[in-house]
């Protein structure tokens, strides 16, 4: 399974929803709290091609986007393939 990374904030409902979805699938992920580590927000914006909102989710080297994007992949039945590829 590919490495999964989430840039998040503890105050973000979409961040919690993304983590719930990944946890429900048994996916392990690393999380970077951009509120606690503000310098990491700049890193996130660069990696996310200008994306400033949280969550920003990466699977391997692929930028997935936010929760809506992650959830759309799950609903379309494509998330498992991306995680396994």
N, C-alpha and C positions, 0 to 999 in steps of 0.2 A: 504494500500500500504506500502511496506517495505521502510525503510530508505535507501536513496541512498547517497553515499559519493564519491566525486571525488577529488583526489590529482592532482593538475594541476600547470601550469605556464602560465602567460599572453602571453608569446612568442610562445606558442605551438599551431600550427594549428590543430593537432589532438584533443587537449583539447577543442578548440572552436567547432570542429565538434561534439564531444561527447555531449557537452552542448546543441548545436542546436538540436540534435536528441532527447535528453531528453525533452527539452523545447517544441518541436513539438508534443510530446506525452502528454504534460501537467504534466510531472513528476517534483516534487520539489526535490531539492538536496542540500546538503551542500558541499561547496567547500573549500579546503585547498590549498592555494598558497604556494608551496614549495620554490619558489624564495624569497618571502617576509618572510617566516618562515622556514629558513633552518633546524632547529631542527626537523621539521615535516617530512623532507625527510627521516631521519633515521627511524621514525615511519612507514612511507609508505613502505620502503624497507622490514622491518620486517613483516608487515601485508601482503605484496604482495609476500612473500616467495622469496625475492631476486630481485624482479622487481624494476629496477632503473629508468625506463623511465616514463614520464608522457604522458597521464593520466594513473592513476591506479584507477579503478572504483570498488566500492563495493556496492552490493545490499543486505541489511541485513548483514548477516555474510559471504555471498558468495563473493569471489574475482572473479570478471568478467574478469579483465585484462585491456587491453587498448581499444582504439576506434575500432580497427579492430574486436576485440572480441565482443564488444557491438553491432556493426553493423551487424556482422554475426548472432548474436542471433535475431536481428530485422528482417533480411532477411529470416531467417528460421521460423519466426513466433513464436519464443519461449520467446521473451523478455517480452511480456505482462504477460505471465504465471509466470515468475520469479518475476516480480514486484508485482503481486497480491498474490502470494503464502504466 
